[in-house]
Amino acid sequence: MSHSSVDPEASDAEPGSFGATSPTPAFSPLYQQIKGLILQSLQSGEWKPGAAIPSEMDLAVRYRVSQGTVRKAIDELAADNLVVRRQGKGTFVATHAEHQVQYRFLKLIPDNGDVNSEGPAQREIIDCKRLRASADVARALALRTGDAVLQVRRVLSFSGVPTILEDLWLPGGPFKGLTAERLSDYHGPMYALFEVEFGVRMVRAEEHIRAVTPDAAQCALLKVKAGTPLLSVERIACTYNDVPMELRRGLYRTDTHHYRNELN
């Protein structure tokens, strides 16, 4: 099988080196092409979450480029949290089952700053049902209005205190067979369940945050008084190639927790 689909005329030169007659580079840098080829292998499942990928030397031979070019591609994949380097062991496909990854998408932190101080969240699945996508859900998930989706409602509690109420919508096709029982019986992170049992890996998310007051049903589930201010966090999570796979709307109590995001 040939792996020579990199552009032989591309280089790692800066974009400005292509000359005044070509303001837009005709070719992407070589390391970006290698990154794209590695992404194709990740997306196709050639290397599973948690598995080691070939060494930089082996990848350099496979793609007929220098190790330095491969290293630069892997640097970017690591910065994107798609692979994890382990000193003396190699490079591995990142997985949501890993402890340090579990908190990548959960930004609600106890006020003492220690995410380990409370232990794992206690999860209660309130509902899991199959229905037809409304216009706004279909738009968020790049579906057609009326397409099949799964809606999940759950409450996350910390130290016995209901803290997060979440509603999730998932495309029906990729998550066929997901039930409340399967969600309740799985004791790892939800994204790890999606990864292990449905082959869907969330690699990127976009969130919109605003302050809201809950309705009566939300107050009852979170055990807060009417008028209590909450954080509303709407998230669209995507798998490879920015394909949306989840719409999640969460209500967060912030009387003992705060939302923390690191910018770099």
NUGUPA-507073 format. One record per residue (C-alpha): residue in three letters; x, y, z. Coordinates in pm, whole numbers, padded with zeros to 5 digits, always signed. Example, Ala and Ser with C-alpha at 12.3 -4.5 7.8 and 13.67 -1.06 7.14 Angstrom:
ALA+01230-00450+00780SER+01367-00106+00714
REM end
This chain:
MET+00000+00000+00000SER+00144+00336-00099HIS+00158+00621+00153SER+00318+00877-00079SER+00026+01119-00094VAL+00232+01409+00048ASP+00306+01694-00190PRO+00664+01659-00318GLU+00684+02033-00384ALA+00570+02134-00037SER+00815+02240+00232ASP+00819+02369+00586ALA+00903+02716+00456GLU+00705+03014+00579PRO+00405+03114+00365GLY+00573+03438+00259SER+00840+03254+00064PHE+00618+03174-00233GLY+00671+03506-00410ALA+00475+03824-00471THR+00273+03680-00758SER+00112+03421-00528PRO-00030+03589-00216THR-00193+03259-00107PRO+00042+02958-00081ALA-00038+02693-00337PHE+00062+02413-00100SER+00031+02355+00272PRO+00355+02300+00467LEU+00476+01942+00453TYR+00428+01882+00827GLN+00064+01990+00789GLN+00018+01730+00517ILE+00169+01465+00745LYS-00060+01579+01026GLY-00353+01535+00788LEU-00244+01181+00696ILE-00205+01084+01062LEU-00551+01232+01130GLN-00691+01013+00852SER-00550+00707+01028LEU-00695+00819+01360GLN-01035+00881+01204SER-01039+00546+01023GLY-00960+00365+01347GLU-00624+00230+01233TRP-00491+00329+01576LYS-00750+00295+01854PRO-00788+00529+02155GLY-00523+00442+02412ALA-00307+00253+02159ALA+00047+00349+02063ILE+00102+00498+01720PRO+00416+00406+01521SER+00742+00573+01619GLU+00854+00895+01452MET+01118+00695+01266ASP+00860+00445+01135LEU+00623+00724+01033ALA+00908+00906+00857VAL+00975+00590+00654ARG+00605+00537+00587TYR+00550+00888+00456ARG+00900+00931+00306VAL+00980+01248+00498SER+01226+01347+00770GLN+01176+01265+01137GLY+01177+01638+01207THR+00873+01684+00983VAL+00693+01399+01157ARG+00785+01540+01498LYS+00639+01879+01407ALA+00315+01714+01294ILE+00290+01516+01617ASP+00366+01830+01820GLU+00052+01987+01676LEU-00156+01674+01732ALA-00039+01668+02096ALA-00124+02038+02135ASP-00473+01954+02003ASN-00505+01676+02268LEU-00540+01411+01997VAL-00227+01221+02098VAL-00031+01199+02423ARG+00347+01168+02450ARG+00481+00951+02732GLN+00845+00984+02819GLY+01037+00671+02726LYS+00724+00491+02605GLY+00617+00662+02285THR+00312+00845+02157PHE-00041+00721+02220VAL-00386+00805+02087ALA-00554+01018+02353THR-00856+00864+02520HIS-01130+01005+02742ALA-01076+00708+02973GLU-00751+00865+03097HIS-00778+01052+03425GLN-00618+01374+03298VAL-00847+01382+02995GLN-01168+01329+03193TYR-01163+01690+03310ARG-01075+01841+02973PHE-01437+01923+02892LEU-01562+01969+03248LYS-01468+02320+03361LEU-01665+02336+03684ILE-01413+02331+03967PRO-01472+02323+04345ASP-01384+02652+04512ASN-01083+02489+04681GLY-00937+02435+04333ASP-00881+02060+04371VAL-01084+01853+04123ASN-00991+01537+04314SER-01120+01658+04650GLU-01479+01545+04587GLY-01419+01213+04418PRO-01606+01120+04100ALA-01943+01278+04033GLN-02250+01078+04126ARG-02464+01049+03812GLU-02838+01002+03790ILE-02993+00938+03449ILE-03336+01103+03456ASP-03437+01016+03101CYS-03307+00869+02776LYS-03547+00868+02484ARG-03547+00860+02106LEU-03729+01142+01928ARG-03726+01356+01616ALA-03491+01652+01599SER-03640+01997+01638ALA-03513+02268+01404ASP-03257+02408+01651VAL-03124+02064+01751ALA-03101+01959+01385ARG-02912+02276+01301ALA-02661+02222+01584LEU-02598+01860+01484ALA-02596+01922+01105LEU-02906+01703+01065ARG-03241+01758+00898THR-03541+01860+01106GLY-03723+01541+01202ASP-03414+01315+01189ALA-03384+01066+01475VAL-03193+01186+01782LEU-03145+01061+02135GLN-03218+01296+02422VAL-03057+01229+02759ARG-03121+01417+03082ARG-02898+01359+03382VAL-02796+01518+03713LEU-02436+01523+03837SER-02388+01552+04213PHE-02071+01620+04408SER-02048+01515+04771GLY-02419+01435+04751VAL-02518+01783+04632PRO-02690+01808+04289THR-02465+02050+04100ILE-02512+02007+03723LEU-02830+01938+03527GLU-02761+01837+03167ASP-02972+01777+02858LEU-02792+01608+02569TRP-02898+01544+02212LEU-02708+01285+02006PRO-02757+01183+01640GLY-02960+00863+01632GLY-02750+00672+01378PRO-02408+00665+01548PHE-02563+00608+01892LYS-02811+00336+01802GLY-02855+00108+02102LEU-02772+00367+02368THR-03012+00330+02661ALA-03054+00471+03011GLU-02938+00133+03144ARG-02613+00143+02948LEU-02549+00499+03064SER-02620+00406+03426ASP-02410+00088+03418TYR-02100+00258+03272HIS-01889+00398+03554GLY-01636+00595+03349PRO-01683+00934+03182MET-01966+00958+02929TYR-01725+01051+02649ALA-01526+00735+02724LEU-01847+00534+02680PHE-01909+00700+02345GLU-01550+00621+02245VAL-01535+00260+02362GLU-01883+00134+02276PHE-01987+00351+01983GLY-01656+00443+01821VAL-01727+00817+01850ARG-01441+01024+01988MET-01509+01384+02087VAL-01202+01589+01998ARG-01324+01949+02009ALA-01603+02147+02171GLU-01741+02498+02153GLU-01936+02647+02442HIS-02163+02945+02495ILE-02214+03062+02853ARG-02475+03292+03003ALA-02640+03355+03340VAL-02998+03232+03380THR-03262+03156+03643PRO-03408+02803+03643ASP-03770+02704+03592ALA-03963+02506+03854ALA-03864+02162+03722GLN-03497+02261+03707CYS-03514+02400+04061ALA-03655+02069+04183LEU-03383+01859+04018LEU-03100+02082+04142LYS-03266+02143+04480VAL-03231+02521+04460LYS-03478+02798+04538ALA-03666+02983+04264GLY-03463+03276+04136THR-03126+03114+04214PRO-02876+03233+03948LEU-02718+02949+03749LEU-02468+02923+03468SER-02615+02800+03141VAL-02349+02626+02932GLU-02442+02520+02578ARG-02185+02296+02411ILE-02149+02148+02065ALA-01892+01866+02071CYS-01736+01739+01748THR-01547+01433+01638TYR-01276+01434+01369ASN-01319+01677+01079ASP-01546+01898+01293VAL-01847+01666+01257PRO-02092+01764+01536MET-02190+01463+01750GLU-02346+01617+02060LEU-02549+01917+02165ARG-02535+01960+02543ARG-02714+02219+02752GLY-02609+02230+03114LEU-02718+02428+03416TYR-02440+02471+03673ARG-02472+02566+04039THR-02192+02800+04142ASP-02249+02838+04516THR-01960+02598+04592HIS-01801+02571+04246HIS-01672+02804+03977TYR-01619+02779+03602ARG-01247+02781+03515ASN-01100+02802+03169GLU-00729+02821+03091LEU-00639+03038+02794ASN-00314+02998+02606
REM end
